[in-house]
Every structure is written in C-alpha cells, then in structure tokens.
C-alpha cells in the first residue's frame, strides 16, 4: 500500500512548498483544507485524500482518529501566523490544544510518524549559535505555545508508539511570502523605485529560502530521526548585508535608508542556527 502523508497548512507560505516537494518525490500528499479550498487540489497529481474542515484546531481527537486511518505520516504545519499579531495572540492557545488533539487522534489511528513545526524562538537567545541542545526559553505566547507542544509531544508520542520529529524554523523568505514581511517589503520598494526605510541592520540572522526549508522538512519526514531538527542555513548574515544583496539584484543600493526606521529594542541581536 502506498504510504500517505497528511499535510496541514498546505495552502500556507511554507505548506505550499512542502506539498510541491512531496509530490515531486512521488509521495502521496493528503492536504487538510477548508471547504472553499478543496477545488484547487482536486485532480492535482500526487494528491490523495483531501480532508475538509472549517476549523482545524477545533476538531476533537475522536474526529482526527476517524479521519486518519491509512495515513503513515503527519506533517503539521498549520498555525496562526498573521504578521504583526501572531506573536502575542491568544489564538496560539487554540493552536496548542488543537495540535494536541491531532496528536491524540494520530496515536489512536495508528499513524507511524508525526512531524511538527516549531520556531527558533523557543530557544534561549544568548547570542551563541543555536543547537538542538540549546535550552528553551520562549519569550512570547507564540514561542511558548510551540515549546509547550514540543515538550508534551516529545514525551508522549514515543510512548504511544508514534515517531516524533520537531522542525524549528529560522528566518524563511521566498515565493508566496506575506507582503507585509521584510523581504517582500524590500523587493516591492526597490522594484517601484521607492525608498526602503530600514533599521541600521546590524542584527545577525539565519536566512533560508523557503524552498530549501521545504526540502529539509520533507527529509525529516521520510527519515527515522526523532526529536528537534533545526531548519536553518547555519550561515550568519547581518540584515544590512542581506538587504544589500537584494538591492544589488535591482542595482539600487541608493534606495536603502538604513536608520530610517526605529530600532526594535526587544529584537534579539543574534539568531543563527546549527544544522
């Protein structure tokens, strides 16, 4: 029987690339979508069953147990992620409880492997390179809910006979990114010949193209490794350097207004992962 991978968040920024990576590898993908999005997947090559729900995080463990027979692996990407709101939103608690319900349903249905998606902001950010052994110290409701999901599932799922991996995302950019985020804002400004107001740009970051991130997530899903995995480049670069690279594609470094935006005093100065 062909192994099937259930994918939540299949229409999101990262999810659409994970879906493409799965189907290009010949892995049958079963997306979980809202009813209004079903049609876009019907007849698509590599798509298996399509699960439909209006409220993914409100479904019970029993609902998931009934929906998951025949699923070998779950890649759980769905989470509330509206720019400017998601870090402190109470919706993170709904995402946490909904995630635990999916996991309970997976165990009941005999799913072999569960791959969850975390964040680099679960870690204690001390300025040192972040390994999967770095202590956790989340500072926002978003990171706290992600860390809570990791702690609970890493202890419970293996005891329930389900392999568990947790992919922590760093600074992703690329196709399909929300236009309110840093890279789309920069590209739009440069393409239109408008000044891009930025901070001084001295913060050091770990940027990774979302297509490479999708490949790494799928690699984690088809492996037998368990526990945390850093989805990162491992390459430190300042925001200033990164912005200049993008500006050079347009030949418009002159539009970069470093210092034109106030510094974010709670923004960590150094966030770089270790693969």
C-alpha positions in Angstrom: 0.0 0.0 0.0 1.3 3.5 -0.9 2.3 5.5 2.1 0.3 8.6 2.5 1.4 11.9 4.2 -1.2 14.1 5.8 -0.3 17.8 5.5 -1.9 20.6 7.5 -1.3 24.2 6.4 -1.0 23.1 2.8 -2.1 26.5 1.4 0.3 28.5 3.6 3.6 30.1 2.9 5.7 27.0 3.9 3.0 24.4 3.3 2.6 25.0 -0.5 6.3 24.3 -0.9 6.2 21.2 1.3 3.3 20.0 -0.8 5.2 20.5 -4.0 8.3 18.8 -2.6 6.2 15.8 -1.5 4.5 15.3 -4.9 7.8 15.8 -6.8 9.2 13.0 -4.8 6.3 10.8 -5.7 4.9 10.8 -2.1 1.1 10.8 -1.9 0.0 14.0 -0.1 -3.3 14.3 1.7 -4.0 18.0 2.4 -6.3 19.3 5.2 -8.1 22.3 3.9 -11.2 24.5 4.3 -14.1 23.5 2.1 -13.6 26.7 -0.1 -10.0 25.5 -0.9 -10.9 21.9 -1.9 -11.3 22.6 -5.7 -7.7 23.7 -6.1 -6.4 20.2 -5.1 -9.0 18.1 -7.0 -7.2 16.3 -9.9 -3.8 17.5 -8.9 -1.0 15.0 -9.5 0.2 13.3 -6.3 -2.8 14.3 -4.2 -4.6 11.5 -2.3 -7.5 12.0 0.1 -8.5 15.6 0.8 -9.7 16.3 4.3 -12.0 19.2 4.7 -12.7 21.2 7.9 -13.8 24.7 8.6 -11.9 24.8 12.0 -8.9 22.5 12.0 -7.9 23.5 15.6 -11.4 22.9 16.9 -11.7 19.3 15.8 -11.6 16.7 18.5 -9.2 13.8 18.9 -12.0 11.5 18.1 -12.6 13.4 14.8 -9.0 13.0 13.9 -8.9 9.3 14.8 -11.7 8.7 12.4 -10.1 10.8 9.7 -6.6 9.4 9.8 -6.7 5.6 9.0 -4.3 4.8 6.2 -2.1 7.8 7.0 1.5 6.9 7.6 3.0 10.3 8.5 1.6 13.7 9.5 3.4 16.9 8.7 1.7 19.5 10.9 2.4 23.0 9.5 -0.9 24.8 10.3 -0.7 27.5 13.0 -1.9 31.1 13.3 0.7 33.3 11.7 -0.7 36.7 10.8 2.2 39.2 10.7 2.1 41.8 13.4 -0.4 39.8 15.5 0.7 36.2 15.9 3.5 36.6 18.4 1.1 37.7 21.2 -2.3 36.4 20.1 -4.4 34.2 22.4 -5.1 32.1 19.3 -1.8 30.5 20.0 -3.5 28.6 22.8 -6.1 27.3 20.4 -3.4 26.1 18.1 -1.7 24.4 21.0 -4.8 22.5 22.2 -5.7 21.7 18.6 -2.3 20.3 17.9 -2.5 18.0 21.0 -5.9 16.8 19.7 -4.4 15.9 16.3 -1.6 14.0 18.0 -4.0 12.1 20.2 -6.1 11.2 17.1 -2.9 10.2 15.3 -1.9 7.7 18.0 -5.4 6.3 18.1 -5.4 5.8 14.3 -2.0 4.1 14.2 -0.1 6.8 12.4 3.6 5.9 12.3 5.2 9.3 12.4 4.3 12.8 13.4 6.4 15.8 12.3 5.6 19.1 14.0 6.8 22.6 13.1 8.4 24.8 15.8 10.4 28.0 15.8 13.9 29.2 16.7 12.3 31.5 19.2 11.7 28.6 21.5 15.4 28.7 22.3 17.1 30.8 24.9 18.7 33.6 22.7 22.1 34.3 24.3 23.9 35.3 21.1 25.6 31.9 20.7 24.9 29.6 17.8 21.6 27.7 18.5 21.9 23.9 18.5 19.1 21.5 19.3 20.6 21.1 22.7 20.3 24.8 23.5 18.0 25.3 26.5 14.5 26.5 25.8 13.3 30.0 27.0 10.4 31.3 24.9 9.6 34.9 25.5 6.2 35.3 23.6 2.9 33.4 23.7 3.7 32.1 20.2 7.0 30.7 21.1 5.7 29.5 24.4 2.9 27.6 22.8 5.3 26.0 20.3 7.6 25.0 23.1 4.8 23.5 25.1 3.7 21.4 22.1 7.2 20.2 21.7 7.7 19.3 25.3 4.3 17.5 25.6 4.6 15.6 22.3 8.2 14.6 22.7 7.4 12.9 25.9 4.0 11.4 25.0 4.1 10.3 21.3 7.0 7.9 21.5 5.4 6.2 24.5 2.2 5.9 22.3 4.3 4.2 19.6 4.5 7.2 17.3 7.8 8.5 16.0 8.1 12.3 16.6 10.3 15.0 15.0 10.0 18.7 15.6 11.3 21.1 12.9 12.3 24.5 14.2 12.1 27.2 11.5 14.5 30.1 11.4 14.2 33.2 9.1 12.5 31.9 5.9 11.8 34.0 2.9 10.8 33.4 -0.7 7.9 32.7 -3.0 4.4 33.2 -1.5 5.6 35.2 1.5 3.2 37.7 3.0 3.8 41.2 1.5 4.0 42.7 5.0 7.2 40.8 5.8 10.7 42.2 5.5 11.9 40.7 2.1 8.6 41.4 0.2 8.5 44.9 1.5 12.1 45.4 0.4 11.6 43.9 -3.1 8.4 45.9 -3.7 10.1 49.2 -2.7 13.1 48.5 -4.9 11.0 47.4 -7.9 8.9 50.6 -7.7 11.9 52.9 -7.2 10.8 53.9 -3.7 13.0 54.4 -0.6 13.1 51.4 1.8 13.2 52.6 5.4 15.2 50.1 7.5 16.9 49.9 10.9 20.7 50.2 11.0 20.6 46.5 10.1 23.3 45.3 12.5 21.3 42.3 13.7 22.7 39.0 12.7 20.2 36.5 11.2 20.0 33.0 9.7 18.1 33.4 6.4 16.9 30.4 4.4 14.9 30.2 1.2 11.5 28.5 1.8 12.1 26.0 -1.0 15.2 24.7 0.8 13.3 24.7 4.1 10.6 22.6 2.4 13.2 20.1 1.3 14.6 19.8 4.8 11.2 19.3 6.3 10.4 16.5 3.9 13.8 15.0 4.5 12.9 14.9 8.2 9.5 13.4 7.5 11.0 10.5 5.5 13.8 9.8 7.9 13.6 7.8 11.2 15.3 10.5 13.2 13.4 11.8 16.3 13.4 14.9 18.3 14.3 18.5 17.4 15.7 19.5 14.0 16.9 23.0 13.1 15.6 24.2 9.7 18.3 26.8 9.0 21.2 27.7 6.8 23.7 27.9 9.6 25.2 31.0 7.9 25.3 34.3 9.9 24.5 37.4 7.9 23.6 40.9 9.0 20.2 42.3 7.9 22.2 45.1 6.3 24.2 42.7 4.2 21.1 40.7 3.3 19.3 43.9 2.2 22.3 45.0 0.1 22.3 41.6 -1.7 18.7 42.1 -2.7 19.3 45.7 -3.6 22.1 44.7 -5.9 19.7 42.5 -7.9 17.9 45.7 -8.8 21.1 47.9 -8.9 19.5 50.2 -6.3 21.5 50.3 -3.1 20.8 54.0 -3.1 17.2 53.3 -2.1 18.2 51.6 1.2 17.6 54.0 4.0 19.4 52.5 6.9 18.4 54.2 10.2 15.2 55.4 8.7 13.2 53.1 10.9 13.5 53.0 14.7 15.3 50.0 16.3 13.2 47.4 17.9 14.6 47.3 21.4 13.3 43.7 22.0 14.7 42.4 18.7 17.4 39.8 19.5 20.8 40.9 18.1 22.0 37.4 17.1 19.9 34.4 15.9 21.8 31.7 14.0 21.2 28.0 14.0 23.4 25.0 13.7 22.3 22.2 11.4 
